[in-house]
Amino acid sequence: MKRTLLIALISFLCFPYGIAQDLIVLRTDEEIISKVTAIQKWHILYRPFSEADAEEIKLAKAEVSYILYQDGMKQYFSPED
């Protein structure tokens, strides 16, 4: 019983780290659940969260309203970016 409770507690505490993801919100209000890998001068590179093995996708910064990172930080982008 104690062992099962301990395993459940450890699993619960580690759960948020297993679902690390970022949310890209486009100017059209479309949301992309992803893992942002790089922000370049004109583009954002990301991998779709559902496909960890997928190649990076390039997205123009001008199409992005903001990114909500896994740690809760928001990064906004202007249309001129």
C-alpha positions as CSV (number, residue, x, y, z in Angstrom):
1,M,0.0,0.0,0.0
2,K,2.7,2.5,1.0
3,R,4.7,1.6,-2.1
4,T,1.8,2.1,-4.4
5,L,1.1,5.5,-2.8
6,L,4.7,6.5,-3.1
7,I,4.8,5.6,-6.8
8,A,1.5,7.5,-7.4
9,L,2.9,10.6,-5.7
10,I,6.1,10.5,-7.7
11,S,4.2,10.1,-10.9
12,F,1.9,13.0,-10.0
13,L,4.8,15.3,-9.2
14,C,6.7,14.4,-12.4
15,F,3.6,14.7,-14.7
16,P,4.0,18.4,-15.5
17,Y,7.6,17.8,-16.8
18,G,6.4,15.1,-19.1
19,I,4.1,17.4,-21.0
20,A,6.4,20.3,-21.7
21,Q,4.9,22.1,-24.7
22,D,4.6,25.6,-26.1
23,L,1.5,27.2,-27.6
24,I,1.9,29.3,-30.8
25,V,-1.1,31.6,-31.4
26,L,-1.5,32.9,-34.9
27,R,-3.1,36.2,-35.9
28,T,-6.0,34.2,-37.2
29,D,-6.5,32.9,-33.6
30,E,-5.4,29.4,-34.7
31,E,-3.4,27.6,-32.0
32,I,-0.5,25.3,-32.6
33,I,0.7,23.0,-29.8
34,S,4.4,22.6,-30.3
35,K,7.9,22.8,-29.1
36,V,9.6,26.0,-30.3
37,T,13.2,25.2,-31.2
38,A,14.5,28.5,-32.4
39,I,13.4,32.1,-33.1
40,Q,15.3,33.6,-36.0
41,K,15.2,37.1,-37.4
42,W,12.2,36.5,-39.7
43,H,11.0,32.9,-38.8
44,I,10.1,30.7,-35.9
45,L,11.2,27.1,-36.0
46,Y,9.1,24.5,-34.2
47,R,8.2,20.8,-34.0
48,P,4.5,19.7,-33.7
49,F,4.0,18.4,-30.1
50,S,2.2,15.3,-31.3
51,E,5.0,14.3,-33.6
52,A,8.3,14.4,-31.6
53,D,10.2,12.9,-34.5
54,A,8.9,15.4,-37.1
55,E,11.2,17.8,-38.9
56,E,11.2,21.4,-37.9
57,I,8.6,23.6,-39.4
58,K,9.4,27.2,-40.4
59,L,6.7,29.8,-39.7
60,A,6.9,33.5,-40.5
61,K,7.0,35.7,-37.4
62,A,4.5,38.1,-39.1
63,E,1.9,35.3,-38.9
64,V,2.3,34.9,-35.1
65,S,0.5,36.9,-32.5
66,Y,2.3,35.4,-29.5
67,I,3.9,32.3,-28.1
68,L,2.9,31.0,-24.7
69,Y,5.9,29.0,-23.4
70,Q,5.7,25.9,-21.1
71,D,6.9,28.0,-18.2
72,G,4.0,30.5,-18.6
73,M,6.0,33.3,-20.3
74,K,4.4,35.0,-23.2
75,Q,6.3,36.5,-26.1
76,Y,4.4,38.9,-28.4
77,F,5.2,39.6,-32.0
78,S,4.2,42.6,-34.1
79,P,3.0,42.3,-37.7
80,E,6.1,44.1,-38.8
81,D,8.4,41.3,-37.5
